[in-house]
Amino acid sequence: MASIPSLQAGASAGPGAGTARGAGTLQGIALMAIMSMPTLALAALVPGLPQLFQQFSGVPRFELLVPMIITVPSLCVALFSGAMGAVADRWGRRPLLLAALLAFSVLGLAPMFFDSLWLIVASRVIVGLAEAAILTVGNALMGDYFEGEARQRWLGWQNMFGPVIGSAILLSGGFLAGLHWRYPFLLYLSGFAVFALAACACFEPQRQGRESQAAATPFPWGATALVCGVTVLFSLVFFVQAVQHGRIFADMGVASPERISILATIASMGTVIGGYLFKRFAGVPVNLWLACSLAAYGVCYIGVAWAPNLALGLPLDALGQVGGGLLLPALVTWALAHYGFEHRGRGMGMWGGAFFLGQFLSPPLVTLIGQFTSGFLASVAVIGAACLAAAAAIIAAHRLQSNQGKP
């Protein structure tokens, strides 16, 4: 319960807060485009994974190396986001962002010309390092450019369009993979357009009078420990559905991979609803949004475990996607509130590393719980029950604080 007051303290600024000087719609659109780029590292290549296995089946240890084409960037984000944030705080946001976008685009496109599996994997390491920088600086700039309700609105827009962009990349990647195993990498050409947009729209936040403050103010390790610890817990919940979506539908009786992908795309529209709600009701405290997200996941995970048929299971699954649409912008908003300008890059880098750590820890957690339950969906239901309990605790703490604040 000690962390609950900090969730309340992390709520966004009041209605009077708005944009930073010089930031506006162009910067908001640019950040949305920038933050959509890392989706390429996963969504563009997933449909072509069978073709990659077939192409490199003669390479020693291809069973290990081929999946690394997809997983290595996420691992780099988890390991190096904090370091990228420290670089951004020390030498500036804009130079690191532009260098990362350029490296992301060039090295993302490079497998079009590589015949060596080892070279492709090596290029994906650079893509992962660039992705770590893009995510870290993008989140930091969201905090630099926008405040309060304006920040919440842009995060809501970002989460509304994210699933649409992801679905478009996924479908495009599948179409291109059907033509040739190299062609999905062509999608990285879009990175050059985003680089040009960022070069025109993204300015370096004003540092006037802040360098001395950075030297005098120690990095808030205590707040960072709280931010990272809470983020790992929430990301564990998030990635149960995000990583094992196909398995959830399979255990509900859907056998066809094609049908699973269609159903997952339909359910993902719930994320758009969650992003819209977060944007529409920007004055709601962030801790209540986190509680709503946990409640949605709780009902979803318990519901899909006991749903008698797909007709009931699909809307319950979509409810979990609504929770995801609320969770991501709420977590970013809450984390940003813990860092001033001088530590925002490093802090949000460590937040990103903690969030992606959950991607690696979530499947083992489900497996561990499965040793004490009757199967996979029963494990999901246990996590859902924990989500409902946590949501109730956050709401109770919020009400207690509200009552204590009354005269």
N, C-alpha and C positions, 0 to 999 in steps of 0.2 A: 504493500500500500504506500510505501514511501515515495514511489515514483509518480503517483497520481497527481499530487500538487504540481509537479513540474510539467505534467501534461497540460494542466490548466494555465500555468505560467507561460507555456509555449503557444497559447492562442495568439492569433494574429492581432495586429494593432487595431484600434477602433475605427469607426467609419470615416473619421477624418483623414486617415492615412491614405496615401495614393501613390502616384508614380514619382520616381526620382527625377531630378532636373535633367531634361534632355531626352528622357525615355518616353516612348509612345507606342502607337499601334505597329509601326514598322519594326521596332525592336521586339515587340511581343510575337509578331509573326515569324521573325527570324529565329527567335528562341524555340518556337514550336518546330520549325524545320530542322534546327540543329539537334534537338532532342529526339527527333524521329530517325536520325541517321543510324544509331546503334542497332535499331531493329533489323537493318540489313545483315548484321553479323549473324543473326539467327534465322529470321523468317525467309530470307532469300535462298538459303541453301538447304533447308530441311527437306523440301520436296525432292531435291535431286540427290539425296543421300544414297539411294540404291544405285544410281548411275555412277557415283563416285566409288562405291564399293566394287562395282563391276570393272571400272576403268583401272583401278589400282590393285586388283586381286592378285597380281603377280609380285607385288612388292612385299618383302618380309615385314611381318608385324602390321600388315595393312588393317587388320581388325582393330588395332589400337590407334593407329595413326589417322585413319579416315574420320572417325568421330571427333578427333581433336580439331579438325578443320572448323567444326562448329563450337566446341566447348572451350578451346583455348582462349578466345577473346573474353569470355565471361570470367575465366580464371584470372586473367590479367587485370580485369576491372576490380575483382575482389582483392588482389594483392597490391596493386599499384595506385589505386585512386587517392589514397592519402598522400603519397609522394607527389602526385600530379597537383593536388591541391596546394601543397607547400610551395611548389614551383610557381603556381598562379599567384599566390600571395606575395612571393618574393619578387618576381619579375613581370608580373602583370597578367591580366586575364586575356586580353585580346591577342597578344603575340602567341601565347600557348594555344588558344582556340584555333587560330588560323593555321598554325603549323600542324595541329592535330587533324583538322579537317582535310588538309592537303595530303598528309601521310595516310589517313584513312581511305581517301579516294584512290590514290595512286597504288597503295599496297593491296587495297581491296580488289582493284582491277587486275593486278599483276598476274594472278593465276590463269588469266586468259593466254598468257605467253609462257607458262611454266609447264614442263612435262614431268618434273620431279615432284613426287609426293612430299619429300622432305623440304623442298623449297616452298611449296604451297603452305605447309604447316608453319615454316619459319615466317612467311609473310603474314600469316594469321596472328602471330605473336605481336608484330608491329601494329596490325589492325587493332588488337586488344589494348595495347598501350595507348594508341590514339583514342580508342573508345573510352578508356578510363579518363583521359583528359577532357574529351567532349562532354561526357556526363557530368564530371566534376565542375568544369567551368560553366556549363549551361545552367546547372542548379545555382551556382554562386551568382551568376549574372541575373538570374531571376530574382534573387535577393537584393542585388545591387540596384537593379532598374526599377523594381516595383515594391510597394509596401502594402500591408493591410489587405483591404478588400480587393484592391487592384491586383495584387499578387494572387489572391485566391481565384479571381476570375480567370486570369491567364493560365493558371494551373488547371482549372476546370476545362478551359478550351483545349488545352494540351491533352488532357485525358479523354475528351470527347473525340478528337480527331485521331488519337493514337491507334485505336482499334481499326479504324477505317484505313489508315495508312498501312498498318500491319497486314490487314487482309489483302490489300492491293499488292503488297510486296510478296506475300505468300502465293497468291494466285499467279502473279507474274513469274515468280521463281519456278513454279510448277510447269507453266507453259514453256518457259525457256529451257528447262531441264529436259523436257520431252524432245527438244530439237537437238541439243548437244550438252554434254556435261559441263562444258566451259561457260555456256551462255548466261547462267544465272549471275555470274560475276559482272556481267555488263550493267547490272543494276547499280553498281558503284559509280557509274558515270553521273548519277544524280548528285553525288557528293560534290562534284565540281560546281554545280549550280548553287548548292547550299553554301559552298566556300565563297562564291562571288556575292551572294546575299549577305553573308556574315561580314565580309570585308566592307560592304557598303553601309550596313545598318548597325553593326555592333561597335560601340565606342568603348574606350577604356574608362571605367568609372573614375571619378575625380578622387585623387589621393591627397589633395591639398590639406596639410596639417595632420595627416594620418600616419605618415612614416614614423614620426616620433612616438605617436600613440602605440604603434605596433611594437616598437622597441621597449616601451615601458610596460605594456600589458602582457602578462604571461598567457600562454595558450591554456584555455579552460579544460584541463584534462578531466576534472570531475564531471562537468557537464557532458563532455564527449563520451565518457564511459556510460553515462545514462543514455545518451542519444543512441550510441551503438548497441547497447544491450537491449533497449526497447525495440530498436529497428530489427535486430536479428529475430526477436520473438515474433514481431508482426510479419516479417518476411517468411518465416517458417510456415505461417498460416497461408500467406499469399501463394507460395510456390507449391502447396499441396495440390491446388487446382491447376496452376499455371504449368507445372511440369507433368502432371499425371492426368491431364484432361482426357486423353484418349483412353486410358485405363478405366477411368470413371464410367465413360460411356460403354466401354466393352463389358464391364461388370454389370451394366444395366441391360445387357443383351444385344448390343449393336455389334455385329461381326465385321461389317465391311469398313475398311480404312477410308474409302471415299465418303461413305455416309458419316463416319465419325468426324471427318474434316468439315463436312457441311454443317453438321449439328453444332460443332464447336464454333464455327463462324457465326451461326445464328445466335448462340448463347452469348458470344462476345459482345453483341450489341448492348448487353446489360452494362458493360463498361462505359458506353456512351451515356447511358442514363445516369450512372453514378457521377461521371464528370460534369454533366449538365446540372445535377442537383448541387454539387459542390460550388459550381459557378453561380448558379441562380440564387442560392441562399448563402451569400458570402459572409454575412454577419454571424453565422452560427459558430460558436467556439470550436476550436479544432479538436479538443478532447471528446466532444459529443459526436463529431464526425467519426473519430476513431471507434467510439463505442458503437455507432450505427454500422460501421464496416464489420466489426466483430460479430454483431448480432446477425447481419446478413449472411456472413460466412457460417455462423453457427446453425442457422435454419437450413442453409444450403447443404452443409455436410451431413447433418443428421437426416435431412429429407432425402437426399440421393441414396443414402444407405438403406432406407426402408421404403423407397418409392416402389409401388407395385408394378408400374409400367413406365414407358418412356414419355407418355403424354403428361404425366405428373413430374417425372424426373427432369425433363428439359427446362421447364420454367423454374424449378428449384435450382438447377445448375446456373441458369441465367441470373438468379438472385445473388449467387456468389460472385458473379462478374460485376454486378452493381456494387457489391462490397469492395471489389478490387478498384473500381472506378472512383470510389471514395477514399480508399486507403492510400494510394500513391500520392495524390496531391495533399492530403492531410498530413502524411508523414513528412513530406518535403517542407510544408509550411511550418510544422512543429519544429523540425530540425533547424531550419533557417533562423528561427527566433532565438536560438541559443548562441548565435555567433554574430559579433560585430564585423565590420568590413575587414579589419586587419587579419581576422582568422577564418573568414568565411570559406575561402578556397580549401584550406586544409581540413576544416571541419566537415564540409560537405563531401570532400573526397573520402574521409573516413566513414561518413554516413553511407556513401555509395558502396564502399568495400563491405560494410556490415550487411547492407541489403543483399548484395550478391552472395555473401557467405551463406545466407539462408537458402539459396538455390542448391548449394552443395549439401547442406545439413538436413533439408526437408525430407528427401527420400529415405535416408537412414532412420530418421525419426519415425516415419510411417512404418518402416520395416520393424523397428524396435517395438512399437506399440502392437504391431501385428502378431508378435510372439505371445501376447496375452489376450488376444481377441480371436474371433472366429474367421477372420479374413480381412482383405484389403478394405472393403467398404465399411466394415465394422471399425477399423482403425480410423478411417475418416470421420465416422460418427463420434468417436471419442474426442478427436480434435475439435469437432463442432461443439460438443458439450463444454469443453474448456473455453471456447470462444464466447459462448453465451454467459458463462460464469464471469469471465473477464469484463465483458460488456456491462453486466449488472454492477460489478464493482466500480467501474469508471463512472457510471451514472450516479451511483450512491455517493461516491466521493464528490462529484460535482454538486449534487444537491446539498451535501453537508457544507461545502465551502460557500455556496450561495446563501445558505441560512446563517452561517457565521458572519457573513458580510453585511447582513441586515442590521439596522440600528435597534 
